[in-house]
Amino acid sequence: MDGHDVGAAAADNPLVPITVTATDQNNKINWLNIFYSIEWAVFAGFAVFLWWRLVADDYRREQDALYDLEHPDDDDDETP
């Protein structure tokens, strides 16, 4: 960076302290946690679907290869 200080101490404006407080405990429902749990459930379902799809496609490819080995003369039987 050509020897320039890019840290917080190099800022022209002084840093302003902030106060972080605890969340409101009077709220009975934490919607953010509920949406996160729904998001992870959808993600898990999608991951299971992708796994199933990969396994099914691999099985179909194996079955197609076995069929081709068992019936080698079925490729171009019908000639016009």
N, C-alpha and C positions, 0 to 999 in steps of 0.2 A: 504494500500500500504506500510505497514511496516514503516511509518513515513518519507518516502523519498519524496522530493519535485519533482513534475513532471511538474511544470508549465513552462512558457516561460523563467522565470528568471533562471531556473536550467539548461538551455541549455549551452553546452560548447562553441558554436559559438555565437558571438554577433548577434543580430537581425539586419537585413538590411532593412532600410526603402524603400518602393516602392512608385512610383508615379502613381496614377490612373488618366487617362485623359478621357475626354468625347469621345464618339464615333465619327467617321468621319461623318459629316453632308453632305458631298458632294455626298455620295453614295445614289442614288435615291431609291434603293430597299433594304429593310431590310429582307434578306432571313431567318434569324433566326425566326423572328416574323411570317413570312408566313408559315414556317414549323410547328411552334407551333400551328397556327390556323388550319392547315390541321390535325395535330395530334389530337386536341380536337374535330374536326368535326368527325373524324373516331371513336374516343372514344365514342362520343355521339350516333353515329349510332349503334355501338355495344351494348351500354347500352339499347337503344330502342329495338333492336333485341332480347336481352336476356329477357327483360320485356315481349315482345310479346310472346316469346317462353314459358315462365313460365305460362302466362295466358292461352295460347292455350293448354298446357299440362294439366293444372288443369281442364279446360273445358272438355277435352276429358275424363279425369278420372271420372268426374261427369257424363258424358253421358254414359260411360261404366257401372258405378254403377247403374244408372237408368235403363239401358237396362237389367241388371242382375236381378233387382227387378221386372221388368215387365214380364220377361220370365225366371222364375226359373227352368223350366223343360227342357230348351234347352241345358243344360250342357253336358249330356251324353245320348242323345236320341238313337244314333246309336250304337248298340252292335254287334260285329262280330259273 
